[in-house]
């Protein structure tokens, strides 16, 4: 073929005229909720078990002289998934870590305002008890270098009445481990080899094992800090389905940079920018009818 000649045009014959869908608009530049919902998230019923577990009231958080969270108030409810979104440096991870006092690990950290768990100020609770009741799964899977079974059984020692980490293996513990693995959607994949090293699992399986370990402590609140950022799309989809399934039994707060993921899993969304809570509402409202210009700019990709 002459390199100066354009490539041949291929035509496909069809027995009808093509249909061109007309553009749709809500009038404010947002895509209609039905369009996004159909494309990104299957409809799901509102949970019948909604119950407030935590409340953040006028919270300010600082590292040294730098205030990274400014006057934030919002609820955390069982029966719902709360997604915190925003650009890097917006304060969302710092706020997440404050819910079980992990921010205190950092030197020069300071806080004002109040965070309560079932109506009680979290600073009135013994810190290990708080972190059992409000537990966190981190961005990178962090299984312990021990068997799958022992990873989950380790967390059972933190439950009231367990009496120490070296407790003899029993049918009660075996049942509790199996139950946690079932809840994390992992049991069927590992049931035949629970003595295998957890480090031999895939990344997605390791993350679900970490979720199982967290659930074994029977927490009231589960904190997820970018739990899918290091995972492949198939593992991500599995964990997103798990998050939605767990919301009836535990309050869930997830920090994510993935806006589509936030829409898929969240019932409510908190958008943070430069330490401020700019907008809080249902996921459909925040994504499709945001009331703040900064929210519209972030959702549209103008910054972030």
C-alpha positions, 0 to 999 in steps of 0.5 A: 500500500502506498504510505501516502494513501489514507487507510481504507474506510470500513463500513458496516451495513445495518438494517436501521438508522442509528439512534443518537441519544439526546444530551441530558442536563439538570440545568446546573451542569450536573449529570442526572442521578438516574444516569450515574446510578444506573452506570455505577451502582445497583439500587439497594434498599435503605437499611432497616438498622440505622443507628448512630454509633459515633458523633463528631462535634466541632472537632479541630485537629492539629499537628504542632501549629498546623490545624489540619481539621477545622471545626468538623461535625458529622454522625457515624451510623450503623446501617450506613457507609460514610465515605470521606472524599477530598484531595490529598492534604484535605484532612480526611485521613487525620479525621478518620484516625482521630475516631480511635485516637490513632492521631495521638501516636504522632508527636505534637498532635492536638485536638479540640471538640468532642468525639463520642462513641454511643454517647460517651467521650472517646477520651473517657475510654481505655484506649485499647478498649476503644480500638477494639470497638472502633477498629481500622483496616489500613491502605496496605494489607498487613497480615501477621507472619503467621497462619490464616487461622492465627491471624484471626484468632489473635484478635479474639484475645482482645474480646472481653472474657477471652483471657489472654492471647495464649488461650488454648485452641478450642471449638469456640475459637474455631467457630469464631474464626470461621464466622469472621472469615465468613463475614469477610467473604474469605472462608470458602477460599481458605477453609481447606488450608487455614494453617497456610501462612497468611503471607502466601495469600493474594493481595485481595485475600490479605486485605479481606483477612485483615477485615476478618481480623478486625471483625473478629473483635466484634467492633461497633465501627469499622474504619477503612483507609483507602482499603482498595488502592493497592488492589486489582479491579476484581479484588476491589469489586469483591471488597466493595460488595463486602463493605455494603453487606457489612453495613447492617452489622457495623458502622463503616467509614471509608476514606477513598480518592476514588470518586466512583468507589465512593458513589458505589459503596457510600450511603452518605458522603463527606467532602473535605477541602483544606481541613474543612467539611465543605459538604455532607449529604447522601451520595446521590445528592453530593455527586449529582446535586452538590450545593457548594461550588467547591464540591462541584469543582472537585466532582468534575475534576477541576482540582484534586 
